[in-house]
Amino acid sequence: MIEKTVVGGRPAFLITAILLVAGFLATSVASYLVSKETVRESLITSDLPLTSDNIYSEIQKDLIRPIFVSSVMASDTFLRDWVLDGENDPERMVKFLAEIQTRYDAVTSFFISERTRNYYHPKGIVQRVSADDPEDIWYFRVRGLTDPYEVNVDVDQANDRAWTIFINYRVLDYDGSFIGVTGVGLTVDAVQTLIRGYREKYQRNIYFLDIGGNLQSINAFGPATPEVGDMDGLETIRAQIIVGDNGTFEYCADGQTYLVNSRFIPELRWFLVVEQEMGREIRDIRNTLLLNLAVCLVITVAVLWGLRVTHGGYEKRLLEMATRDPLTRLLNRQTFEPVLAQALAQARRTNEPLTLILFDIDHFKQINDRLGHLHGDDVLREVAELARHSLRAADTLCRWGGEEFLVLLRDCDLESARAIGEKLRLAVATAEKIDSPVTISLGLAAWRTDEAGEALIARADEAMYRAKRNGRNRLEIG
């Protein structure tokens, strides 16, 4: 009758388990899908546009100072009077430009006269601009502007043709007539550093497209291989980005979904593009789903196998008794040997340093004889506890036998191991919990390539006995 009751209860357990699994699965998946859509909407409507706005504001802030300096130069009475007086004594203009460059920490400053077409620079008159020179087209473009200035990326002919962001400001005389162009320049390296800072700060892909849709890499100006999601995927939205001042887009590539926000930066005539992979944002949600499923599994297993919990507890206690020293609760010798073998195998693969410390309680027999074995047991437990607190979390401590203890130090060179050993020796020698003075002698050995575990332990053992012969309460290296 008892057996029939037990057997008859199994379907109930199975039905309960199925209901629990189905319920948890349905609610967890539904919650995951809702949360995923919420994150997507948040990215599209809030997070990416806000990041784009912040970066745009910072770029504007970074450009305001050089624009202001160029504006001051364009309205400076010395510059205008000097031009109107016939550009006599060019050295005065050179000194003026040098002073601007030094005072405002610009990489270059310049003035080009409409009357003479001379290109004045802190180095002197470096050239005369000409409508026939393709590299001088920018000057004639600025001459015809209706806006007071432009921001232009070009090579600096007076500075080893380094890529430079120029603020080109129109200079007008007192009657409003055009008399030249002046301004300062920022190095491309400086702007590249700013963009790298933005990417690290916001943890999103940030790059630029020019008005033709060409990718502008942070590593160099002009078309380049980007540090972005997938070029094939970007191709599907590139044309959409450059037709408006701003927008939000989405594309898929290599099984991943990318959300993109873009806005036009008129100062640079580029599109700022902020890109976020959805997978990163939903990782926590996915982890929550997995956690819920794990909870479901745990509860189901608990219902079906509740009677085995007690049995599992007994197994755990048996395992503890088989692997731990009952007095100190440290690993025993039988358990430590495979741990050492595994550590040596890893050291051979990775070439990481590995060291052993073998230490022994000095005059332990006299402690037992004088104060009794119970007190000796207390000393063993206290030394084990002091050793635990003196070692790193990754180190392995074992009771090797009697009053001997063995320490395995992974990824630890000889000098670091010596410091740990001295810390352990002092901790025992100065301990207040131990009723009678107790010291230890330590032997240290660093693993040599292809050395067997037995040989390594033997060298540590020999070093420990040398420490005893040399007076005890000391550390020797084998």
Residue pairs with C-beta under 8 A, 6 or more apart in sequence:
13 303
13 304
14 304
16 303
17 300
17 303
17 304
20 296
20 299
20 300
20 303
21 296
21 297
21 300
24 292
24 293
24 295
24 296
24 299
25 293
25 296
27 292
28 289
28 292
28 293
28 296
29 289
31 288
31 289
31 292
32 285
32 286
32 288
32 289
35 282
35 285
35 288
36 282
36 285
39 278
39 281
39 282
39 285
40 259
40 278
43 259
43 276
43 278
43 281
44 248
44 250
44 259
44 261
45 248
47 276
48 204
48 248
48 259
48 260
48 261
48 274
48 276
49 248
49 261
51 202
51 204
51 261
51 274
52 246
52 261
52 262
52 263
52 272
52 274
53 263
54 202
55 198
55 202
55 206
55 272
55 274
56 263
56 265
56 272
58 194
58 198
59 194
59 265
59 267
59 268
59 272
60 267
62 191
62 194
63 151
63 167
63 267
65 104
66 104
66 106
66 167
66 183
66 184
66 185
66 186
67 149
67 151
67 167
67 169
69 100
69 104
69 106
69 167
69 184
70 149
70 167
70 168
70 169
70 182
70 183
70 184
71 148
71 149
71 169
73 79
73 100
73 109
73 111
73 169
73 171
73 182
73 183
73 184
74 148
74 149
74 169
74 170
74 171
74 172
74 182
74 183
76 96
78 96
79 93
79 96
79 111
79 171
79 182
80 171
80 173
80 174
80 179
82 88
82 92
82 93
82 96
83 113
83 115
83 171
83 173
83 179
83 180
84 173
84 179
87 93
87 113
87 115
87 116
87 118
90 118
90 120
90 124
90 125
93 111
93 120
94 120
94 121
94 122
94 123
94 124
94 125
97 109
97 110
97 111
97 120
97 121
97 122
98 109
98 122
100 106
100 109
100 184
101 107
101 108
101 109
101 122
101 184
104 184
106 184
106 185
106 186
107 156
107 159
107 162
107 164
107 184
107 185
107 186
107 187
107 190
108 121
108 122
108 156
108 158
108 159
108 164
108 166
108 184
108 185
109 121
109 122
109 182
109 183
109 184
109 185
110 119
110 120
110 121
110 158
110 182
110 183
110 184
110 185
111 120
111 171
111 180
111 181
111 182
112 118
112 119
112 120
112 129
112 139
112 180
112 181
112 182
113 120
113 179
113 180
114 143
114 178
114 179
114 180
115 179
115 180
116 128
117 128
117 129
117 130
118 125
118 128
119 125
119 126
119 127
119 128
119 129
119 157
119 158
120 126
121 158
123 158
126 157
126 158
127 157
129 136
129 139
130 136
131 140
135 155
135 157
138 152
138 154
138 166
138 168
139 181
141 150
142 150
142 168
142 170
142 181
143 170
143 178
143 181
145 170
148 169
148 170
149 167
149 168
149 169
149 170
149 183
150 167
150 168
151 165
151 166
151 167
151 168
151 267
151 268
151 269
152 165
152 166
152 168
153 163
153 164
153 165
153 166
153 188
153 221
153 268
154 163
154 164
154 166
155 161
155 162
155 163
155 164
156 162
156 163
156 164
156 166
156 185
162 187
162 188
163 187
163 188
163 221
164 185
164 186
164 187
164 188
165 185
165 186
165 187
165 188
165 191
165 268
166 183
166 184
166 185
167 183
167 184
167 185
168 181
168 183
169 181
169 182
169 183
170 178
170 181
171 178
171 179
171 180
171 181
171 182
172 178
172 179
173 179
188 221
192 218
192 219
195 206
195 218
196 218
198 206
199 205
199 206
199 218
202 274
204 274
204 275
204 276
205 227
205 228
205 229
205 273
205 274
205 275
205 276
205 277
206 218
206 272
206 273
206 274
206 275
207 215
207 216
207 217
207 218
207 226
207 227
207 228
207 273
207 275
208 215
208 216
208 268
208 270
208 271
208 272
208 273
209 215
209 216
209 238
209 241
209 242
209 262
209 270
209 271
209 273
210 216
210 269
210 270
210 271
211 242
211 269
211 270
211 271
212 242
213 238
213 239
213 241
213 242
214 222
214 223
215 223
215 224
215 226
215 228
215 234
216 222
216 224
216 270
217 224
217 225
217 226
217 227
218 227
225 231
226 234
228 234
228 275
229 253
229 256
229 258
229 275
229 277
230 253
230 254
230 256
230 258
232 253
233 251
233 252
233 253
233 254
233 258
234 251
236 251
237 249
237 250
237 251
237 260
240 247
240 249
241 247
241 249
241 260
241 262
241 271
241 273
242 271
244 264
245 263
245 264
246 261
246 262
246 263
246 264
247 261
247 262
248 259
248 260
248 261
248 262
249 259
249 260
249 261
249 262
250 257
250 258
250 259
250 260
251 257
251 258
251 260
252 258
256 277
256 278
256 279
257 277
257 278
257 279
258 275
258 276
258 277
258 278
259 275
259 276
259 278
260 273
260 274
260 275
260 276
261 273
261 274
262 271
262 272
262 273
262 274
263 271
263 272
264 270
264 271
264 272
265 271
265 272
302 309
322 334
322 335
323 331
323 332
323 334
323 335
324 330
324 331
324 332
324 335
325 331
325 332
325 398
325 399
327 377
327 380
327 381
327 399
328 380
328 381
328 384
328 399
329 384
330 384
330 397
330 398
330 399
330 405
331 339
331 396
331 397
331 398
331 399
332 398
332 399
333 398
333 399
333 400
333 401
335 398
336 396
336 398
336 400
336 406
336 408
337 453
339 396
339 398
339 408
340 408
340 453
340 457
341 453
343 354
343 396
343 408
343 410
344 354
344 447
344 452
344 453
344 456
346 352
346 410
347 353
347 354
347 410
347 447
348 449
348 450
352 410
352 411
353 411
353 412
353 413
353 414
353 446
353 447
354 408
354 409
354 410
354 411
354 412
354 446
354 447
355 409
355 412
355 413
355 414
355 417
355 444
355 445
355 446
355 447
356 406
356 407
356 408
356 409
356 444
356 445
356 447
356 456
356 457
356 460
357 406
357 407
357 409
357 417
357 420
357 421
357 424
357 442
357 443
357 444
357 460
358 400
358 404
358 405
358 406
358 407
358 442
358 443
358 445
358 457
358 460
358 461
358 463
358 464
359 404
359 405
359 407
359 421
359 424
359 425
359 440
359 441
359 442
359 443
359 464
360 403
360 404
360 405
360 440
360 441
360 464
360 468
361 367
361 379
361 380
361 383
361 403
361 438
361 439
361 440
362 438
362 439
362 440
362 441
362 468
362 472
362 473
363 472
364 376
364 379
364 402
364 403
367 375
367 376
367 379
367 436
367 438
368 375
368 376
371 435
371 436
375 435
375 436
378 435
379 434
379 436
379 438
380 399
380 403
382 431
382 433
382 434
383 405
383 428
383 434
383 438
383 440
384 397
384 399
384 405
386 424
386 427
386 428
386 431
387 397
387 405
387 407
387 424
387 427
387 428
388 397
389 427
390 420
390 423
390 424
390 427
391 397
391 407
391 409
391 420
391 424
392 409
392 412
392 420
394 410
394 411
395 407
395 408
395 409
395 410
395 412
395 420
396 407
396 408
396 410
397 405
397 406
397 407
397 408
398 405
398 406
398 407
398 408
399 405
400 406
406 457
406 460
407 420
407 424
409 416
409 417
409 420
412 420
413 446
414 444
414 446
414 477
417 444
417 446
418 444
418 475
418 477
421 442
421 444
421 475
422 475
424 440
424 442
425 439
425 440
425 442
425 473
425 474
425 475
428 434
428 438
428 439
428 440
429 437
429 438
429 439
429 440
429 473
431 438
439 472
439 473
440 473
441 464
441 467
441 468
441 472
441 473
441 474
441 475
442 463
442 464
442 467
442 474
442 475
442 476
443 459
443 460
443 461
443 462
443 463
443 464
443 465
443 466
443 467
443 475
443 476
443 477
443 478
444 460
444 463
444 475
444 476
444 477
444 478
445 456
445 457
445 459
445 460
445 463
445 477
445 478
446 477
447 456
448 456
459 478
460 478
461 478
462 478
463 476
463 477
463 478
464 476
466 476
466 478
467 474
467 475
467 476
470 476
